Amino acid sequence: MAVNPADSAIYGALFGSDAMRALFSDERRLQAMLDVEAALARVEARLGIIPKSAAAAIAKAAKAENLSLPVIAKGTALIGVPAAAVARALGTAAGGDAPRYVHWGATSQDIVDTALVLQLREALDLIEDDLKAVGDALAAQARAHRRTVMAGRTYLQQALPITFGYKCAVWLVPLAAHRRRLAELRRRLLVVQFGGAVGTLASLGAQGRAVTEGLARELGLAAPSAPWHANRETMAETAAVLGLVCGSLAKFATDTILLSQTEVAEAAEPQAEGRGGSSTLPQKRNPVASAYIVACTRGVHALVPLMFQALVGDHERSTGAWQSEPLALPQIFVLTSGALMHARDVAKGLRVDAAAMKRNLGAARGLIMAEAVMMALAETAGRDEAHRLVERASHAALVRGRSLAEALAADSEIAAHLDAKVIARLTDPARYLGEATAVVNRVLAVWRASATAK
């Protein structure tokens, strides 16, 4: 029975990718711990700490199918962490004198933390691949629509004209920053944890550091300057970075939801038979993917504080702080994968209606161009006076149902400064785009450059 919807056979496909859920399954978690135990045995055998025959037997037996998950679960419930039960079961599976040498010099948290790091390394690969797919799709949209004029909106009201390519560039640019953050995070996160009971490795005598460095090399991780079992900042940082990724995806999703409203209809999620349908309204095409991006993001943002609370541990092994991480971090990764999965599909298949964008630009009868007129008028009338005159003309246009161009031409004070030809040019949205195209070009270059971050 799946209590968490992300693991549900019914809801799971909405809240996370199959690959990410599989990565944090009990079987994969168990195998990661076994991989650490096997690597530790090999390193210690090379250093002459344990017999080579025992290490070989341990490495051969270190397969999840050789152990019983129910037995591991029972041991975990008794001890509070799975590593001790894993070590005992691994020793039994290895046979001979191997049980004497499994887990030599380690403590449970060494195995659990290092196994988690191995899982997170794979999880970051999945996140980065999906982030690239989303970014590449938004980059393609930005290129295709760099000259597709639409209304820019502030406070949900039309403000100034922009292009849809510019809007896509604004969605894209934080994803480039997230790529760099993830690359930087790897250097701090992918570090072995090996410290023994309190971090001093006293049980290994003078060979403690040699085992730590050997274990790091064996697993393709870095060796820390000090054990980090009581310092959880990289785990909290990981959660925070994924929270930022999800926030950017939710911004994209929210804009897509607003653009797909019936009265706006400027963009929509990709269509497929039955997608976004309603059980009672046959005409509906709800933006369900965008809705679940937002839902996944809210789940991640609710869990990030739990990771920050785990920073406050007591002494050399915390009572409750570290233990709360498994409640949050796997879910954060799964939910982030869900948000990325939906965002990838929406970005790739986004349906853009340039005609609707043009129609909506005209709905306000040119009032969106009031700033352009004011700035031109200010050159001869001064800014304050220009603001007063254009505000008066805008009010007249609204009250009398005229276009802004008609109201401007009918105002004798404005007409003294601007003739009909100039007014026509000033009220053309395509002529007042500022740096929209330049922003698109710069962001596309930033996105290309971010590919080398990893």
ChimeraX attribute file (.defattr): number of C-alpha atoms within 10 A of each C-alpha:
attribute: neighborCount
match mode: 1-to-1
recipient: residues
	/A:1	6
	/A:2	11
	/A:3	7
	/A:4	11
	/A:5	14
	/A:6	22
	/A:7	20
	/A:8	14
	/A:9	10
	/A:10	10
	/A:11	13
	/A:12	19
	/A:13	16
	/A:14	21
	/A:15	28
	/A:16	27
	/A:17	22
	/A:18	15
	/A:19	12
	/A:20	23
	/A:21	24
	/A:22	14
	/A:23	20
	/A:24	20
	/A:25	13
	/A:26	14
	/A:27	15
	/A:28	16
	/A:29	20
	/A:30	23
	/A:31	20
	/A:32	24
	/A:33	28
	/A:34	26
	/A:35	21
	/A:36	26
	/A:37	28
	/A:38	25
	/A:39	22
	/A:40	28
	/A:41	29
	/A:42	25
	/A:43	23
	/A:44	24
	/A:45	18
	/A:46	14
	/A:47	15
	/A:48	10
	/A:49	17
	/A:50	19
	/A:51	17
	/A:52	18
	/A:53	14
	/A:54	23
	/A:55	25
	/A:56	17
	/A:57	22
	/A:58	31
	/A:59	22
	/A:60	14
	/A:61	21
	/A:62	28
	/A:63	19
	/A:64	20
	/A:65	11
	/A:66	14
	/A:67	20
	/A:68	11
	/A:69	16
	/A:70	9
	/A:71	12
	/A:72	20
	/A:73	16
	/A:74	13
	/A:75	19
	/A:76	16
	/A:77	11
	/A:78	10
	/A:79	11
	/A:80	14
	/A:81	17
	/A:82	22
	/A:83	26
	/A:84	20
	/A:85	22
	/A:86	30
	/A:87	24
	/A:88	17
	/A:89	21
	/A:90	28
	/A:91	23
	/A:92	18
	/A:93	19
	/A:94	22
	/A:95	14
	/A:96	12
	/A:97	15
	/A:98	22
	/A:99	20
	/A:100	13
	/A:101	19
	/A:102	27
	/A:103	24
	/A:104	18
	/A:105	21
	/A:106	21
	/A:107	18
	/A:108	20
	/A:109	21
	/A:110	26
	/A:111	28
	/A:112	21
	/A:113	19
	/A:114	26
	/A:115	25
	/A:116	21
	/A:117	20
	/A:118	21
	/A:119	20
	/A:120	22
	/A:121	14
	/A:122	13
	/A:123	21
	/A:124	19
	/A:125	13
	/A:126	19
	/A:127	22
	/A:128	19
	/A:129	13
	/A:130	19
	/A:131	23
	/A:132	20
	/A:133	19
	/A:134	23
	/A:135	28
	/A:136	19
	/A:137	21
	/A:138	29
	/A:139	27
	/A:140	16
	/A:141	22
	/A:142	27
	/A:143	18
	/A:144	12
	/A:145	20
	/A:146	22
	/A:147	17
	/A:148	19
	/A:149	24
	/A:150	28
	/A:151	21
	/A:152	18
	/A:153	13
	/A:154	9
	/A:155	6
	/A:156	8
	/A:157	10
	/A:158	18
	/A:159	16
	/A:160	20
	/A:161	22
	/A:162	24
	/A:163	24
	/A:164	28
	/A:165	27
	/A:166	29
	/A:167	22
	/A:168	24
	/A:169	28
	/A:170	19
	/A:171	22
	/A:172	26
	/A:173	22
	/A:174	19
	/A:175	23
	/A:176	21
	/A:177	17
	/A:178	20
	/A:179	23
	/A:180	17
	/A:181	18
	/A:182	21
	/A:183	17
	/A:184	13
	/A:185	17
	/A:186	17
	/A:187	12
	/A:188	15
	/A:189	19
	/A:190	22
	/A:191	23
	/A:192	28
	/A:193	28
	/A:194	33
	/A:195	23
	/A:196	22
	/A:197	18
	/A:198	15
	/A:199	19
	/A:200	15
	/A:201	21
	/A:202	14
	/A:203	14
	/A:204	17
	/A:205	10
	/A:206	10
	/A:207	14
	/A:208	18
	/A:209	17
	/A:210	14
	/A:211	22
	/A:212	23
	/A:213	17
	/A:214	21
	/A:215	27
	/A:216	24
	/A:217	15
	/A:218	15
	/A:219	18
	/A:220	13
	/A:221	22
	/A:222	18
	/A:223	19
	/A:224	16
	/A:225	8
	/A:226	12
	/A:227	20
	/A:228	19
	/A:229	22
	/A:230	19
	/A:231	17
	/A:232	19
	/A:233	17
	/A:234	18
	/A:235	20
	/A:236	20
	/A:237	17
	/A:238	23
	/A:239	26
	/A:240	20
	/A:241	16
	/A:242	25
	/A:243	23
	/A:244	19
	/A:245	24
	/A:246	28
	/A:247	22
	/A:248	20
	/A:249	28
	/A:250	25
	/A:251	16
	/A:252	23
	/A:253	27
	/A:254	17
	/A:255	14
	/A:256	22
	/A:257	20
	/A:258	17
	/A:259	18
	/A:260	20
	/A:261	14
	/A:262	9
	/A:263	10
	/A:264	13
	/A:265	20
	/A:266	23
	/A:267	21
	/A:268	23
	/A:269	26
	/A:270	18
	/A:271	15
	/A:272	9
	/A:273	7
	/A:274	10
	/A:275	15
	/A:276	16
	/A:277	16
	/A:278	12
	/A:279	7
	/A:280	7
	/A:281	8
	/A:282	9
	/A:283	8
	/A:284	13
	/A:285	19
	/A:286	18
	/A:287	23
	/A:288	17
	/A:289	24
	/A:290	26
	/A:291	18
	/A:292	21
	/A:293	30
	/A:294	21
	/A:295	18
	/A:296	30
	/A:297	27
	/A:298	16
	/A:299	19
	/A:300	27
	/A:301	19
	/A:302	13
	/A:303	20
	/A:304	22
	/A:305	14
	/A:306	18
	/A:307	26
	/A:308	18
	/A:309	16
	/A:310	22
	/A:311	19
	/A:312	17
	/A:313	18
	/A:314	12
	/A:315	9
	/A:316	13
	/A:317	17
	/A:318	15
	/A:319	13
	/A:320	13
	/A:321	19
	/A:322	21
	/A:323	14
	/A:324	14
	/A:325	22
	/A:326	11
	/A:327	12
	/A:328	18
	/A:329	23
	/A:330	21
	/A:331	24
	/A:332	27
	/A:333	27
	/A:334	28
	/A:335	30
	/A:336	28
	/A:337	29
	/A:338	29
	/A:339	32
	/A:340	29
	/A:341	23
	/A:342	25
	/A:343	28
	/A:344	23
	/A:345	17
	/A:346	24
	/A:347	24
	/A:348	19
	/A:349	15
	/A:350	18
	/A:351	16
	/A:352	20
	/A:353	14
	/A:354	17
	/A:355	14
	/A:356	16
	/A:357	22
	/A:358	16
	/A:359	15
	/A:360	18
	/A:361	22
	/A:362	16
	/A:363	13
	/A:364	17
	/A:365	19
	/A:366	20
	/A:367	26
	/A:368	25
	/A:369	24
	/A:370	21
	/A:371	19
	/A:372	20
	/A:373	25
	/A:374	22
	/A:375	17
	/A:376	18
	/A:377	20
	/A:378	16
	/A:379	11
	/A:380	12
	/A:381	17
	/A:382	13
	/A:383	15
	/A:384	10
	/A:385	14
	/A:386	22
	/A:387	19
	/A:388	12
	/A:389	20
	/A:390	24
	/A:391	16
	/A:392	14
	/A:393	25
	/A:394	24
	/A:395	16
	/A:396	19
	/A:397	21
	/A:398	15
	/A:399	9
	/A:400	10
	/A:401	13
	/A:402	19
	/A:403	20
	/A:404	27
	/A:405	24
	/A:406	18
	/A:407	21
	/A:408	26
	/A:409	18
	/A:410	13
	/A:411	15
	/A:412	11
	/A:413	13
	/A:414	20
	/A:415	13
	/A:416	9
	/A:417	15
	/A:418	19
	/A:419	12
	/A:420	13
	/A:421	8
	/A:422	12
	/A:423	21
	/A:424	14
	/A:425	15
	/A:426	23
	/A:427	22
	/A:428	15
	/A:429	22
	/A:430	16
	/A:431	13
	/A:432	18
	/A:433	17
	/A:434	11
	/A:435	11
	/A:436	20
	/A:437	19
	/A:438	13
	/A:439	18
	/A:440	26
	/A:441	18
	/A:442	13
	/A:443	22
	/A:444	23
	/A:445	13
	/A:446	16
	/A:447	22
	/A:448	14
	/A:449	12
	/A:450	18
	/A:451	12
	/A:452	10
	/A:453	14
	/A:454	13
